[in-house]
Amino acid sequence: MILNYLLFIIGNLPNCCSGSHNTPATCPSSGVAFYSYFKGNCPKAYAYPYDDPTSLFTCDSNLKADYTLTFCP
């Protein structure tokens, strides 16, 4: 029983937008710890799962962008 409760709690966290908090309506930025701190310092950074309107950018496909990302060279 305790294990089931812990799994429910872990899978139902507002900061992670999981469980019953898994939609933009149920996981607003106001419920995410330190959201204002991060967005205040890095306004274009992706700070929580539903931060799409301010942080995701796309390129026009007609530009035929060609990028190479290198992690830990």
All heavy atoms as TSV, in Angstrom:
chain	resi	resn	atom	element	x	y	z
A	1	MET	N	N	0.820	-1.193	0.000
A	1	MET	CA	C	0.000	0.000	0.000
A	1	MET	C	C	0.867	1.260	0.000
A	1	MET	O	O	0.585	2.196	-0.722
A	1	MET	CB	C	-0.936	-0.016	1.196
A	1	MET	CG	C	-1.773	1.221	1.268
A	1	MET	SD	S	-3.367	0.806	1.955
A	1	MET	CE	C	-3.991	2.404	2.216
A	2	ILE	N	N	1.912	1.267	0.800
A	2	ILE	CA	C	2.795	2.438	0.841
A	2	ILE	C	C	3.465	2.631	-0.510
A	2	ILE	O	O	3.576	3.754	-1.007
A	2	ILE	CB	C	3.830	2.296	1.977
A	2	ILE	CG1	C	3.128	2.374	3.329
A	2	ILE	CG2	C	4.899	3.364	1.868
A	2	ILE	CD1	C	4.013	2.091	4.502
A	3	LEU	N	N	3.892	1.536	-1.136
A	3	LEU	CA	C	4.530	1.640	-2.443
A	3	LEU	C	C	3.574	2.233	-3.468
A	3	LEU	O	O	3.959	3.112	-4.245
A	3	LEU	CB	C	5.020	0.270	-2.907
A	3	LEU	CG	C	5.678	0.233	-4.294
A	3	LEU	CD1	C	6.886	1.166	-4.340
A	3	LEU	CD2	C	6.074	-1.180	-4.647
A	4	ASN	N	N	2.327	1.784	-3.477
A	4	ASN	CA	C	1.340	2.343	-4.408
A	4	ASN	C	C	1.136	3.836	-4.173
A	4	ASN	O	O	1.025	4.612	-5.119
A	4	ASN	CB	C	0.001	1.611	-4.279
A	4	ASN	CG	C	0.060	0.235	-4.879
A	4	ASN	OD1	O	0.910	-0.039	-5.721
A	4	ASN	ND2	N	-0.818	-0.636	-4.440
A	5	TYR	N	N	1.108	4.241	-2.924
A	5	TYR	CA	C	0.944	5.660	-2.590
A	5	TYR	C	C	2.140	6.469	-3.092
A	5	TYR	O	O	1.982	7.515	-3.700
A	5	TYR	CB	C	0.771	5.830	-1.090
A	5	TYR	CG	C	0.677	7.281	-0.665
A	5	TYR	CD1	C	-0.481	8.017	-0.928
A	5	TYR	CD2	C	1.738	7.917	-0.035
A	5	TYR	CE1	C	-0.571	9.346	-0.560
A	5	TYR	CE2	C	1.655	9.246	0.336
A	5	TYR	CZ	C	0.498	9.959	0.074
A	5	TYR	OH	O	0.410	11.277	0.429
A	6	LEU	N	N	3.352	5.957	-2.857
A	6	LEU	CA	C	4.549	6.665	-3.316
A	6	LEU	C	C	4.588	6.761	-4.833
A	6	LEU	O	O	4.950	7.799	-5.390
A	6	LEU	CB	C	5.809	5.965	-2.793
A	6	LEU	CG	C	6.057	6.084	-1.298
A	6	LEU	CD1	C	7.247	5.234	-0.885
A	6	LEU	CD2	C	6.265	7.534	-0.904
A	7	LEU	N	N	4.223	5.702	-5.520
A	7	LEU	CA	C	4.187	5.745	-6.987
A	7	LEU	C	C	3.161	6.745	-7.477
A	7	LEU	O	O	3.377	7.450	-8.465
A	7	LEU	CB	C	3.906	4.352	-7.551
A	7	LEU	CG	C	5.029	3.338	-7.375
A	7	LEU	CD1	C	4.573	1.962	-7.834
A	7	LEU	CD2	C	6.279	3.775	-8.120
A	8	PHE	N	N	2.019	6.838	-6.781
A	8	PHE	CA	C	1.006	7.821	-7.138
A	8	PHE	C	C	1.559	9.232	-6.957
A	8	PHE	O	O	1.419	10.085	-7.821
A	8	PHE	CB	C	-0.252	7.640	-6.290
A	8	PHE	CG	C	-1.244	8.766	-6.466
A	8	PHE	CD1	C	-2.042	8.822	-7.592
A	8	PHE	CD2	C	-1.354	9.765	-5.513
A	8	PHE	CE1	C	-2.942	9.860	-7.767
A	8	PHE	CE2	C	-2.251	10.802	-5.673
A	8	PHE	CZ	C	-3.049	10.863	-6.810
A	9	ILE	N	N	2.215	9.490	-5.833
A	9	ILE	CA	C	2.763	10.813	-5.554
A	9	ILE	C	C	3.839	11.172	-6.582
A	9	ILE	O	O	3.857	12.262	-7.133
A	9	ILE	CB	C	3.343	10.879	-4.117
A	9	ILE	CG1	C	2.232	10.716	-3.089
A	9	ILE	CG2	C	4.099	12.175	-3.881
A	9	ILE	CD1	C	1.154	11.776	-3.125
A	10	ILE	N	N	4.755	10.254	-6.833
A	10	ILE	CA	C	5.841	10.509	-7.786
A	10	ILE	C	C	5.284	10.753	-9.179
A	10	ILE	O	O	5.765	11.603	-9.909
A	10	ILE	CB	C	6.842	9.342	-7.785
A	10	ILE	CG1	C	7.592	9.321	-6.451
A	10	ILE	CG2	C	7.811	9.435	-8.944
A	10	ILE	CD1	C	8.421	8.076	-6.216
A	11	GLY	N	N	4.271	10.008	-9.579
A	11	GLY	CA	C	3.700	10.150	-10.906
A	11	GLY	C	C	2.636	11.225	-10.997
A	11	GLY	O	O	1.980	11.368	-12.009
A	12	ASN	N	N	2.453	12.006	-9.958
A	12	ASN	CA	C	1.388	13.000	-9.930
A	12	ASN	C	C	1.939	14.318	-9.373
A	12	ASN	O	O	1.429	14.860	-8.409
A	12	ASN	CB	C	0.235	12.475	-9.062
A	12	ASN	CG	C	-1.033	13.257	-9.273
A	12	ASN	OD1	O	-1.319	13.710	-10.371
A	12	ASN	ND2	N	-1.803	13.435	-8.215
A	13	LEU	N	N	2.995	14.819	-9.994
A	13	LEU	CA	C	3.666	16.005	-9.492
A	13	LEU	C	C	3.387	17.236	-10.348
A	13	LEU	O	O	3.597	17.203	-11.560
A	13	LEU	CB	C	5.183	15.772	-9.444
A	13	LEU	CG	C	5.649	14.641	-8.540
A	13	LEU	CD1	C	7.129	14.394	-8.738
A	13	LEU	CD2	C	5.368	14.981	-7.092
A	14	PRO	N	N	2.948	18.333	-9.744
A	14	PRO	CA	C	2.692	19.535	-10.524
A	14	PRO	C	C	3.949	20.124	-11.157
A	14	PRO	O	O	3.909	20.642	-12.262
A	14	PRO	CB	C	2.070	20.511	-9.530
A	14	PRO	CG	C	2.322	19.953	-8.185
A	14	PRO	CD	C	2.593	18.497	-8.348
A	15	ASN	N	N	5.107	20.023	-10.493
A	15	ASN	CA	C	6.339	20.554	-11.080
A	15	ASN	C	C	6.773	19.778	-12.312
A	15	ASN	O	O	7.493	20.300	-13.158
A	15	ASN	CB	C	7.480	20.555	-10.063
A	15	ASN	CG	C	7.376	21.701	-9.091
A	15	ASN	OD1	O	6.847	22.753	-9.412
A	15	ASN	ND2	N	7.864	21.499	-7.893
A	16	CYS	N	N	6.374	18.523	-12.399
A	16	CYS	CA	C	6.734	17.699	-13.551
A	16	CYS	C	C	5.604	17.628	-14.571
A	16	CYS	O	O	5.750	16.996	-15.609
A	16	CYS	CB	C	7.077	16.286	-13.090
A	16	CYS	SG	S	8.501	16.224	-12.009
A	17	CYS	N	N	4.479	18.242	-14.258
A	17	CYS	CA	C	3.298	18.184	-15.130
A	17	CYS	C	C	2.953	16.729	-15.444
A	17	CYS	O	O	2.727	16.364	-16.594
A	17	CYS	CB	C	3.512	18.997	-16.399
A	17	CYS	SG	S	3.695	20.765	-16.073
A	18	SER	N	N	2.915	15.904	-14.413
A	18	SER	CA	C	2.600	14.493	-14.608
A	18	SER	C	C	1.319	14.133	-13.866
A	18	SER	O	O	0.808	14.906	-13.071
A	18	SER	CB	C	3.764	13.632	-14.102
A	18	SER	OG	O	3.950	13.808	-12.713
A	19	GLY	N	N	0.822	12.943	-14.161
A	19	GLY	CA	C	-0.400	12.470	-13.507
A	19	GLY	C	C	-1.575	13.377	-13.828
A	19	GLY	O	O	-1.847	13.673	-14.991
A	20	SER	N	N	-2.256	13.844	-12.803
A	20	SER	CA	C	-3.423	14.698	-13.026
A	20	SER	C	C	-3.030	16.110	-13.449
A	20	SER	O	O	-3.882	16.942	-13.728
A	20	SER	CB	C	-4.281	14.755	-11.754
A	20	SER	OG	O	-3.555	15.354	-10.698
A	21	HIS	N	N	-1.741	16.383	-13.523
A	21	HIS	CA	C	-1.237	17.696	-13.940
A	21	HIS	C	C	-0.648	17.634	-15.354
A	21	HIS	O	O	0.230	18.412	-15.700
A	21	HIS	CB	C	-0.147	18.167	-12.966
A	21	HIS	CG	C	-0.572	18.168	-11.546
A	21	HIS	ND1	N	-1.353	19.156	-10.999
A	21	HIS	CD2	C	-0.354	17.271	-10.555
A	21	HIS	CE1	C	-1.584	18.880	-9.732
A	21	HIS	NE2	N	-0.996	17.739	-9.435
A	22	ASN	N	N	-1.109	16.726	-16.188
A	22	ASN	CA	C	-0.460	16.472	-17.470
A	22	ASN	C	C	-1.056	17.215	-18.663
A	22	ASN	O	O	-0.892	16.788	-19.797
A	22	ASN	CB	C	-0.420	14.969	-17.753
A	22	ASN	CG	C	-1.786	14.386	-17.986
A	22	ASN	OD1	O	-2.798	15.027	-17.717
A	22	ASN	ND2	N	-1.835	13.160	-18.468
A	23	THR	N	N	-1.734	18.308	-18.438
A	23	THR	CA	C	-2.242	19.126	-19.548
A	23	THR	C	C	-1.883	20.582	-19.275
A	23	THR	O	O	-1.619	20.964	-18.133
A	23	THR	CB	C	-3.771	19.020	-19.675
A	23	THR	OG1	O	-4.371	19.664	-18.540
A	23	THR	CG2	C	-4.244	17.578	-19.788
A	24	PRO	N	N	-1.883	21.424	-20.293
A	24	PRO	CA	C	-1.605	22.844	-20.066
A	24	PRO	C	C	-2.582	23.478	-19.068
A	24	PRO	O	O	-2.205	24.346	-18.289
A	24	PRO	CB	C	-1.756	23.470	-21.446
A	24	PRO	CG	C	-1.464	22.363	-22.395
A	24	PRO	CD	C	-2.007	21.119	-21.723
A	25	ALA	N	N	-3.814	23.013	-19.057
A	25	ALA	CA	C	-4.820	23.576	-18.146
A	25	ALA	C	C	-4.565	23.198	-16.692
A	25	ALA	O	O	-4.831	23.974	-15.785
A	25	ALA	CB	C	-6.211	23.121	-18.555
A	26	THR	N	N	-4.020	21.986	-16.467
A	26	THR	CA	C	-3.807	21.529	-15.094
A	26	THR	C	C	-2.369	21.715	-14.616
A	26	THR	O	O	-2.054	21.397	-13.478
A	26	THR	CB	C	-4.193	20.046	-14.938
A	26	THR	OG1	O	-3.413	19.261	-15.836
A	26	THR	CG2	C	-5.685	19.844	-15.204
A	27	CYS	N	N	-1.511	22.226	-15.486
A	27	CYS	CA	C	-0.118	22.480	-15.094
A	27	CYS	C	C	0.277	23.890	-15.549
A	27	CYS	O	O	1.124	24.062	-16.419
A	27	CYS	CB	C	0.827	21.445	-15.690
A	27	CYS	SG	S	2.487	21.595	-15.006
A	28	PRO	N	N	-0.335	24.905	-14.962
A	28	PRO	CA	C	0.036	26.274	-15.338
A	28	PRO	C	C	1.399	26.640	-14.764
A	28	PRO	O	O	1.844	26.058	-13.780
A	28	PRO	CB	C	-1.067	27.118	-14.702
A	28	PRO	CG	C	-1.495	26.331	-13.515
A	28	PRO	CD	C	-1.358	24.883	-13.938
A	29	SER	N	N	2.057	27.594	-15.374
A	29	SER	CA	C	3.384	27.995	-14.904
A	29	SER	C	C	3.357	28.493	-13.470
A	29	SER	O	O	4.349	28.378	-12.743
A	29	SER	CB	C	3.969	29.067	-15.810
A	29	SER	OG	O	3.145	30.224	-15.804
A	30	SER	N	N	2.223	29.011	-13.024
A	30	SER	CA	C	2.128	29.519	-11.660
A	30	SER	C	C	2.290	28.406	-10.622
A	30	SER	O	O	2.603	28.671	-9.472
A	30	SER	CB	C	0.790	30.219	-11.439
A	30	SER	OG	O	-0.279	29.316	-11.634
A	31	GLY	N	N	2.125	27.148	-11.020
A	31	GLY	CA	C	2.268	26.040	-10.093
A	31	GLY	C	C	3.633	25.392	-10.125
A	31	GLY	O	O	3.904	24.458	-9.401
A	32	VAL	N	N	4.513	25.885	-10.976
A	32	VAL	CA	C	5.838	25.285	-11.129
A	32	VAL	C	C	6.858	26.072	-10.310
A	32	VAL	O	O	7.014	27.275	-10.500
A	32	VAL	CB	C	6.250	25.251	-12.619
A	32	VAL	CG1	C	7.651	24.697	-12.786
A	32	VAL	CG2	C	5.246	24.434	-13.426
A	33	ALA	N	N	7.527	25.371	-9.401
A	33	ALA	CA	C	8.501	26.031	-8.525
A	33	ALA	C	C	9.605	26.705	-9.333
A	33	ALA	O	O	10.117	26.133	-10.291
A	33	ALA	CB	C	9.103	25.006	-7.576
A	34	PHE	N	N	9.932	27.916	-8.979
A	34	PHE	CA	C	11.023	28.701	-9.556
A	34	PHE	C	C	10.801	29.116	-11.012
A	34	PHE	O	O	11.714	29.582	-11.671
A	34	PHE	CB	C	12.368	27.965	-9.430
A	34	PHE	CG	C	12.695	27.587	-8.016
A	34	PHE	CD1	C	12.643	26.259	-7.608
A	34	PHE	CD2	C	13.032	28.556	-7.084
A	34	PHE	CE1	C	12.930	25.910	-6.300
A	34	PHE	CE2	C	13.321	28.212	-5.775
A	34	PHE	CZ	C	13.271	26.891	-5.381
A	35	TYR	N	N	9.590	28.951	-11.529
A	35	TYR	CA	C	9.325	29.336	-12.914
A	35	TYR	C	C	9.664	30.811	-13.151
A	35	TYR	O	O	10.376	31.143	-14.097
A	35	TYR	CB	C	7.864	29.072	-13.283
A	35	TYR	CG	C	7.520	29.551	-14.668
A	35	TYR	CD1	C	7.888	28.803	-15.782
A	35	TYR	CD2	C	6.861	30.761	-14.881
A	35	TYR	CE1	C	7.602	29.237	-17.057
A	35	TYR	CE2	C	6.577	31.201	-16.159
A	35	TYR	CZ	C	6.945	30.437	-17.242
A	35	TYR	OH	O	6.671	30.884	-18.510
A	36	SER	N	N	9.186	31.680	-12.305
A	36	SER	CA	C	9.431	33.114	-12.481
A	36	SER	C	C	10.912	33.440	-12.407
A	36	SER	O	O	11.398	34.301	-13.144
A	36	SER	CB	C	8.674	33.926	-11.423
A	36	SER	OG	O	7.295	33.748	-11.599
A	37	TYR	N	N	11.634	32.761	-11.549
A	37	TYR	CA	C	13.080	32.984	-11.436
A	37	TYR	C	C	13.771	32.652	-12.758
A	37	TYR	O	O	14.551	33.437	-13.281
A	37	TYR	CB	C	13.655	32.126	-10.308
A	37	TYR	CG	C	15.159	32.161	-10.258
A	37	TYR	CD1	C	15.828	33.232	-9.675
A	37	TYR	CD2	C	15.905	31.132	-10.809
A	37	TYR	CE1	C	17.203	33.277	-9.638
A	37	TYR	CE2	C	17.288	31.170	-10.778
A	37	TYR	CZ	C	17.936	32.242	-10.198
A	37	TYR	OH	O	19.309	32.280	-10.172
A	38	PHE	N	N	13.467	31.479	-13.316
A	38	PHE	CA	C	14.116	31.076	-14.565
A	38	PHE	C	C	13.693	31.953	-15.732
A	38	PHE	O	O	14.525	32.390	-16.528
A	38	PHE	CB	C	13.845	29.603	-14.873
A	38	PHE	CG	C	14.589	28.671	-13.970
A	38	PHE	CD1	C	13.919	27.887	-13.058
A	38	PHE	CD2	C	15.971	28.596	-14.014
A	38	PHE	CE1	C	14.610	27.037	-12.209
A	38	PHE	CE2	C	16.672	27.754	-13.179
A	38	PHE	CZ	C	15.994	26.962	-12.270
A	39	LYS	N	N	12.407	32.215	-15.864
A	39	LYS	CA	C	11.938	33.038	-16.989
A	39	LYS	C	C	12.416	34.486	-16.854
A	39	LYS	O	O	12.650	35.152	-17.843
A	39	LYS	CB	C	10.414	32.994	-17.103
A	39	LYS	CG	C	9.881	31.685	-17.621
A	39	LYS	CD	C	10.521	31.257	-18.928
A	39	LYS	CE	C	9.729	31.716	-20.118
A	39	LYS	NZ	N	10.163	31.081	-21.367
A	40	GLY	N	N	12.569	34.961	-15.638
A	40	GLY	CA	C	13.072	36.312	-15.433
A	40	GLY	C	C	14.515	36.469	-15.852
A	40	GLY	O	O	14.936	37.531	-16.319
A	41	ASN	N	N	15.297	35.405	-15.696
A	41	ASN	CA	C	16.715	35.445	-16.041
A	41	ASN	C	C	16.999	34.964	-17.456
A	41	ASN	O	O	17.989	35.378	-18.064
A	41	ASN	CB	C	17.516	34.623	-15.033
A	41	ASN	CG	C	17.564	35.315	-13.694
A	41	ASN	OD1	O	18.200	36.355	-13.566
A	41	ASN	ND2	N	16.869	34.785	-12.706
A	42	CYS	N	N	16.184	34.103	-17.964
A	42	CYS	CA	C	16.357	33.567	-19.326
A	42	CYS	C	C	14.986	33.497	-19.991
A	42	CYS	O	O	14.388	32.419	-20.096
A	42	CYS	CB	C	16.974	32.180	-19.280
A	42	CYS	SG	S	18.599	32.121	-18.533
A	43	PRO	N	N	14.450	34.632	-20.428
A	43	PRO	CA	C	13.064	34.665	-20.915
A	43	PRO	C	C	12.768	33.775	-22.124
A	43	PRO	O	O	11.634	33.381	-22.320
A	43	PRO	CB	C	12.833	36.134	-21.248
A	43	PRO	CG	C	14.164	36.770	-21.276
A	43	PRO	CD	C	15.091	35.925	-20.466
A	44	LYS	N	N	13.785	33.422	-22.901
A	44	LYS	CA	C	13.538	32.568	-24.063
A	44	LYS	C	C	13.799	31.097	-23.777
A	44	LYS	O	O	13.642	30.254	-24.644
A	44	LYS	CB	C	14.400	33.026	-25.236
A	44	LYS	CG	C	13.982	34.385	-25.752
A	44	LYS	CD	C	14.796	34.793	-26.954
A	44	LYS	CE	C	14.357	36.156	-27.443
A	44	LYS	NZ	N	15.132	36.601	-28.593
A	45	ALA	N	N	14.193	30.782	-22.546
A	45	ALA	CA	C	14.477	29.393	-22.171
A	45	ALA	C	C	13.183	28.622	-21.924
A	45	ALA	O	O	12.186	29.178	-21.500
A	45	ALA	CB	C	15.340	29.361	-20.922
A	46	TYR	N	N	13.236	27.346	-22.178
A	46	TYR	CA	C	12.110	26.448	-21.941
A	46	TYR	C	C	12.157	26.057	-20.475
A	46	TYR	O	O	13.066	25.358	-20.038
A	46	TYR	CB	C	12.268	25.223	-22.843
A	46	TYR	CG	C	11.029	24.421	-23.067
A	46	TYR	CD1	C	10.056	24.853	-23.962
A	46	TYR	CD2	C	10.830	23.219	-22.419
A	46	TYR	CE1	C	8.922	24.097	-24.185
A	46	TYR	CE2	C	9.704	22.453	-22.642
A	46	TYR	CZ	C	8.756	22.897	-23.531
A	46	TYR	OH	O	7.640	22.149	-23.748
A	47	ALA	N	N	11.228	26.537	-19.658
A	47	ALA	CA	C	11.312	26.381	-18.208
A	47	ALA	C	C	10.397	25.308	-17.613
A	47	ALA	O	O	10.587	24.912	-16.483
A	47	ALA	CB	C	11.020	27.721	-17.536
A	48	TYR	N	N	9.410	24.866	-18.345
A	48	TYR	CA	C	8.535	23.784	-17.853
A	48	TYR	C	C	7.833	23.164	-19.051
A	48	TYR	O	O	7.860	23.710	-20.156
A	48	TYR	CB	C	7.564	24.296	-16.784
A	48	TYR	CG	C	6.267	24.908	-17.260
A	48	TYR	CD1	C	5.064	24.262	-17.030
A	48	TYR	CD2	C	6.244	26.122	-17.922
A	48	TYR	CE1	C	3.871	24.817	-17.454
A	48	TYR	CE2	C	5.059	26.685	-18.344
A	48	TYR	CZ	C	3.875	26.028	-18.116
A	48	TYR	OH	O	2.696	26.568	-18.535
A	49	PRO	N	N	7.233	21.978	-18.905
A	49	PRO	CA	C	6.727	21.239	-20.052
A	49	PRO	C	C	5.782	21.970	-21.011
A	49	PRO	O	O	5.778	21.680	-22.187
A	49	PRO	CB	C	6.028	20.037	-19.416
A	49	PRO	CG	C	6.808	19.806	-18.171
A	49	PRO	CD	C	7.123	21.190	-17.674
A	50	TYR	N	N	4.998	22.915	-20.537
A	50	TYR	CA	C	4.049	23.581	-21.436
A	50	TYR	C	C	4.439	25.029	-21.703
A	50	TYR	O	O	3.604	25.894	-21.868
A	50	TYR	CB	C	2.628	23.475	-20.873
A	50	TYR	CG	C	2.189	22.037	-20.780
A	50	TYR	CD1	C	2.099	21.398	-19.552
A	50	TYR	CD2	C	1.922	21.303	-21.927
A	50	TYR	CE1	C	1.734	20.073	-19.474
A	50	TYR	CE2	C	1.559	19.973	-21.858
A	50	TYR	CZ	C	1.468	19.367	-20.626
A	50	TYR	OH	O	1.114	18.048	-20.558
A	51	ASP	N	N	5.721	25.281	-21.788
A	51	ASP	CA	C	6.252	26.621	-22.013
A	51	ASP	C	C	6.361	26.935	-23.511
A	51	ASP	O	O	7.057	27.860	-23.909
A	51	ASP	CB	C	7.635	26.721	-21.355
A	51	ASP	CG	C	7.950	28.119	-20.879
A	51	ASP	OD1	O	7.076	28.976	-20.946
A	51	ASP	OD2	O	9.090	28.338	-20.445
A	52	ASP	N	N	5.702	26.172	-24.337
A	52	ASP	CA	C	5.812	26.280	-25.785
A	52	ASP	C	C	5.602	27.680	-26.365
A	52	ASP	O	O	6.363	28.091	-27.237
A	52	ASP	CB	C	4.842	25.321	-26.478
A	52	ASP	CG	C	5.058	23.879	-26.077
A	52	ASP	OD1	O	6.099	23.583	-25.454
A	52	ASP	OD2	O	4.196	23.048	-26.375
A	53	PRO	N	N	4.597	28.447	-25.944
A	53	PRO	CA	C	4.344	29.734	-26.601
A	53	PRO	C	C	5.504	30.733	-26.524
A	53	PRO	O	O	5.627	31.596	-27.374
A	53	PRO	CB	C	3.119	30.291	-25.872
A	53	PRO	CG	C	2.452	29.106	-25.271
A	53	PRO	CD	C	3.569	28.150	-24.948
A	54	THR	N	N	6.356	30.619	-25.526
A	54	THR	CA	C	7.438	31.593	-25.390
A	54	THR	C	C	8.810	31.024	-25.701
A	54	THR	O	O	9.788	31.767	-25.718
A	54	THR	CB	C	7.495	32.163	-23.953
A	54	THR	OG1	O	7.779	31.104	-23.043
A	54	THR	CG2	C	6.201	32.837	-23.566
A	55	SER	N	N	8.903	29.721	-25.950
A	55	SER	CA	C	10.237	29.139	-26.017
A	55	SER	C	C	10.526	28.226	-27.201
A	55	SER	O	O	11.662	27.846	-27.392
A	55	SER	CB	C	10.498	28.357	-24.734
A	55	SER	OG	O	10.306	29.197	-23.631
A	56	LEU	N	N	9.549	27.846	-27.965
A	56	LEU	CA	C	9.812	26.985	-29.115
A	56	LEU	C	C	9.777	27.807	-30.393
A	56	LEU	O	O	8.845	28.553	-30.642
A	56	LEU	CB	C	8.787	25.858	-29.196
A	56	LEU	CG	C	8.843	24.824	-28.079
A	56	LEU	CD1	C	7.793	23.746	-28.319
A	56	LEU	CD2	C	10.207	24.197	-27.974
A	57	PHE	N	N	10.811	27.651	-31.176
A	57	PHE	CA	C	10.914	28.402	-32.418
A	57	PHE	C	C	11.123	27.432	-33.567
A	57	PHE	O	O	11.743	26.383	-33.416
A	57	PHE	CB	C	12.093	29.375	-32.344
A	57	PHE	CG	C	12.004	30.298	-31.166
A	57	PHE	CD1	C	12.662	30.006	-29.983
A	57	PHE	CD2	C	11.228	31.442	-31.223
A	57	PHE	CE1	C	12.561	30.837	-28.885
A	57	PHE	CE2	C	11.123	32.277	-30.127
A	57	PHE	CZ	C	11.791	31.976	-28.961
A	58	THR	N	N	10.600	27.785	-34.710
A	58	THR	CA	C	10.775	26.950	-35.889
A	58	THR	C	C	11.324	27.787	-37.036
A	58	THR	O	O	11.213	29.009	-37.035
A	58	THR	CB	C	9.440	26.320	-36.331
A	58	THR	OG1	O	8.519	27.366	-36.636
A	58	THR	CG2	C	8.857	25.431	-35.239
A	59	CYS	N	N	11.917	27.115	-37.981
A	59	CYS	CA	C	12.434	27.784	-39.181
A	59	CYS	C	C	11.499	27.469	-40.344
A	59	CYS	O	O	10.965	26.367	-40.436
A	59	CYS	CB	C	13.831	27.262	-39.527
A	59	CYS	SG	S	15.076	27.678	-38.316
A	60	ASP	N	N	11.349	28.415	-41.215
A	60	ASP	CA	C	10.565	28.213	-42.433
A	60	ASP	C	C	11.219	27.091	-43.230
A	60	ASP	O	O	12.425	27.121	-43.504
A	60	ASP	CB	C	10.540	29.509	-43.243
A	60	ASP	CG	C	9.657	29.419	-44.467
A	60	ASP	OD1	O	9.408	28.306	-44.979
A	60	ASP	OD2	O	9.215	30.485	-44.920
A	61	SER	N	N	10.454	26.088	-43.602
A	61	SER	CA	C	11.023	24.944	-44.321
A	61	SER	C	C	11.608	25.340	-45.671
A	61	SER	O	O	12.481	24.650	-46.202
A	61	SER	CB	C	9.976	23.846	-44.493
A	61	SER	OG	O	8.891	24.330	-45.267
A	62	ASN	N	N	11.155	26.454	-46.236
A	62	ASN	CA	C	11.705	26.914	-47.512
A	62	ASN	C	C	13.156	27.364	-47.397
A	62	ASN	O	O	13.874	27.446	-48.392
A	62	ASN	CB	C	10.863	28.065	-48.074
A	62	ASN	CG	C	9.487	27.609	-48.487
A	62	ASN	OD1	O	9.312	26.471	-48.928
A	62	ASN	ND2	N	8.504	28.472	-48.324
A	63	LEU	N	N	13.618	27.664	-46.168
A	63	LEU	CA	C	14.999	28.088	-45.965
A	63	LEU	C	C	15.974	26.917	-46.017
A	63	LEU	O	O	17.177	27.111	-46.120
A	63	LEU	CB	C	15.140	28.811	-44.617
A	63	LEU	CG	C	14.348	30.102	-44.488
A	63	LEU	CD1	C	14.482	30.659	-43.070
A	63	LEU	CD2	C	14.845	31.135	-45.487
A	64	LYS	N	N	15.446	25.705	-45.948
A	64	LYS	CA	C	16.251	24.490	-45.979
A	64	LYS	C	C	17.426	24.567	-45.001
A	64	LYS	O	O	18.593	24.343	-45.368
A	64	LYS	CB	C	16.738	24.204	-47.396
A	64	LYS	CG	C	15.606	23.965	-48.385
A	64	LYS	CD	C	16.138	23.554	-49.730
A	64	LYS	CE	C	15.133	23.389	-50.812
A	64	LYS	NZ	N	13.774	23.267	-50.604
A	65	ALA	N	N	17.112	24.909	-43.775
A	65	ALA	CA	C	18.144	25.035	-42.734
A	65	ALA	C	C	18.879	23.711	-42.546
A	65	ALA	O	O	18.299	22.635	-42.631
A	65	ALA	CB	C	17.503	25.469	-41.430
A	66	ASP	N	N	20.173	23.798	-42.317
A	66	ASP	CA	C	21.002	22.617	-42.134
A	66	ASP	C	C	21.879	22.843	-40.903
A	66	ASP	O	O	22.818	23.629	-40.954
A	66	ASP	CB	C	21.866	22.393	-43.374
A	66	ASP	CG	C	22.701	21.136	-43.279
A	66	ASP	OD1	O	22.341	20.230	-42.501
A	66	ASP	OD2	O	23.726	21.061	-43.970
A	67	TYR	N	N	21.538	22.172	-39.802
A	67	TYR	CA	C	22.244	22.374	-38.539
A	67	TYR	C	C	22.933	21.094	-38.103
A	67	TYR	O	O	22.463	19.996	-38.370
A	67	TYR	CB	C	21.273	22.781	-37.426
A	67	TYR	CG	C	20.585	24.087	-37.676
A	67	TYR	CD1	C	19.287	24.135	-38.174
A	67	TYR	CD2	C	21.231	25.288	-37.413
A	67	TYR	CE1	C	18.650	25.338	-38.388
A	67	TYR	CE2	C	20.595	26.502	-37.632
A	67	TYR	CZ	C	19.304	26.517	-38.113
A	67	TYR	OH	O	18.685	27.705	-38.334
A	68	THR	N	N	24.021	21.264	-37.407
A	68	THR	CA	C	24.694	20.158	-36.760
A	68	THR	C	C	24.834	20.507	-35.294
A	68	THR	O	O	25.391	21.547	-34.948
A	68	THR	CB	C	26.106	19.924	-37.353
A	68	THR	OG1	O	25.980	19.657	-38.742
A	68	THR	CG2	C	26.798	18.775	-36.651
A	69	LEU	N	N	24.305	19.663	-34.431
A	69	LEU	CA	C	24.429	19.855	-32.995
A	69	LEU	C	C	25.445	18.848	-32.464
A	69	LEU	O	O	25.360	17.660	-32.756
A	69	LEU	CB	C	23.101	19.617	-32.288
A	69	LEU	CG	C	21.951	20.549	-32.659
A	69	LEU	CD1	C	20.696	20.139	-31.910
A	69	LEU	CD2	C	22.314	21.986	-32.352
A	70	THR	N	N	26.387	19.359	-31.701
A	70	THR	CA	C	27.409	18.483	-31.120
A	70	THR	C	C	27.346	18.604	-29.616
A	70	THR	O	O	27.447	19.708	-29.082
A	70	THR	CB	C	28.809	18.881	-31.622
A	70	THR	OG1	O	28.827	18.860	-33.052
A	70	THR	CG2	C	29.866	17.943	-31.069
A	71	PHE	N	N	27.175	17.487	-28.940
A	71	PHE	CA	C	27.136	17.450	-27.487
A	71	PHE	C	C	28.399	16.756	-26.991
A	71	PHE	O	O	28.764	15.684	-27.488
A	71	PHE	CB	C	25.901	16.705	-26.980
A	71	PHE	CG	C	24.611	17.370	-27.365
A	71	PHE	CD1	C	23.919	16.976	-28.486
A	71	PHE	CD2	C	24.102	18.404	-26.594
A	71	PHE	CE1	C	22.725	17.595	-28.833
A	71	PHE	CE2	C	22.913	19.026	-26.930
A	71	PHE	CZ	C	22.229	18.620	-28.061
A	72	CYS	N	N	29.053	17.347	-26.058
A	72	CYS	CA	C	30.241	16.763	-25.429
A	72	CYS	C	C	31.269	16.311	-26.465
A	72	CYS	O	O	31.533	15.114	-26.620
A	72	CYS	CB	C	29.861	15.604	-24.523
A	72	CYS	SG	S	28.722	16.055	-23.235
A	73	PRO	N	N	31.853	17.259	-27.192
A	73	PRO	CA	C	32.822	16.874	-28.244
A	73	PRO	C	C	34.064	16.190	-27.666
A	73	PRO	O	O	34.409	16.305	-26.556
A	73	PRO	CB	C	33.208	18.205	-28.886
A	73	PRO	CG	C	32.845	19.250	-27.892
A	73	PRO	CD	C	31.770	18.680	-27.029
